[in-house]
Amino acid sequence: MKHKSFFWFVLPSAVAMILFIFLPIISVVVQSLHVEHQQVIKTVESCDLFGCRESTTIDQEATAARRAEKPLGQFAGLTTYLDRNHIAVGEVGEVWERTNTWRDFGAQMLNLPFYKAIGFTMTYTFVVTPLVIILGFIIAIAVNSALKALRGPLIFFSLLPMMITPLVGALILFWMVDARGIFGTMLQYLAGDPELSVKASTPLMWIMLMVYGVWHSAPFAFIVYYAGLQTVSQDTLEAARVDGANRWLQIRHVVIPHLLPLTTFIALMQLMDNFRVFEPIVSFSANAHATSLSWAIFNDLGGETRQLSSAAATSVLTIIGVAILLSPVLVRTWRDFDRK
């Protein structure tokens, strides 16, 4: 393709990325370095028949003028990043001084908002992502091995969790694990505890959120793997069968290496998606037991007092976290490409 043709081909995508990705990220970074102006307080003297007294009130005009002069707020540098709701440098130092073991240190760190959110986010990401890949691959192999007459219905039911809106799917599972739901009642029966409640237990709530994550995302991995299975060389499989390879050896030495690029693609997509976990926490009303970075952003932007700088700082830290997670996979992909 000629350079001129290539330029006009990629121009719309490049403009869209600049307008909707690059510039918003720059805006968020700039906002994270500012805090809202402090309200101007003025002293007012009021007099009556019993004398005069002074009182303080907010100077609305002066406050509005300050905000109009600097709409972004007051420049604060990295102050927001270092406060208690984020990296919490001072609090981390205090925790380090008063704890004796790494276990106690980790437990105390989870009491800080940011580290509580990052703890669940990382656990969710590193548990759900491999399970989605494994389950999606198993379903794809099973469907591809089924009779042709059954593949249509099997594909439909396998994709059903992905067709359902995430919020609706989470609510369905939430009602099922309720004490009056089918799963909730079953858990109470198996545990022999009629008072057992998933909603009241932090470990059970974490498990249920991850179960939902696997259930909702596995169809994506399945459909990608299923499409990849259609491109596996039948001649290579036939040669493996002639050499005495059983079904497992064919999958291990022929199918898995062939689908390795798709595995990298699925891993990239799932790492980005799982690191931004949000809908299940809202649907399950699980913020008392589990919070994520995305939920922290939502919480800062909600309510009457919106904390824009705090939400922006958490957004930047989330972007940095996603970049760190993706870097090993991207570096390996680049090396494989460069080797070819």
Sequence and secondary structure as in RCSB ss.txt:
>XXXX:A:sequence
MKHKSFFWFVLPSAVAMILFIFLPIISVVVQSLHVEHQQVIKTVESCDLFGCRESTTIDQEATAARRAEKPLGQF
AGLTTYLDRNHIAVGEVGEVWERTNTWRDFGAQMLNLPFYKAIGFTMTYTFVVTPLVIILGFIIAIAVNSALKAL
RGPLIFFSLLPMMITPLVGALILFWMVDARGIFGTMLQYLAGDPELSVKASTPLMWIMLMVYGVWHSAPFAFIVY
YAGLQTVSQDTLEAARVDGANRWLQIRHVVIPHLLPLTTFIALMQLMDNFRVFEPIVSFSANAHATSLSWAIFND
LGGETRQLSSAAATSVLTIIGVAILLSPVLVRTWRDFDRK
>XXXX:A:secstr
  HHHHHHHHHHHHHHHIIIIIHHHHHHHHHHTEE     EEEEEEEETTEEEEEEEE HHHHHHHHHH TT EE
 TTHHHHSTTTT HHHHHHHHHH  SHHHHHHHHTTSHHHHHHHHHHHHHHHHHHHHHHHHHHHHHHHHHS HHH
HHHHHHHHHHHHHS HHHHHHHHHHHTSTTSHHHHHHHHHHT TT  GGG HHHHHHHHHHHHHHHHHHHHHHHH
HHHHTTS HHHHHHHHHTT  HHHHIIIIIHHHHHHHHHHHHHHHHHHHHT  HHHHHTT TTT   HHHHHHHH
HSSSS  HHHHHHHHHHHHHHHHHHHHHHHHHHHHHHHH 
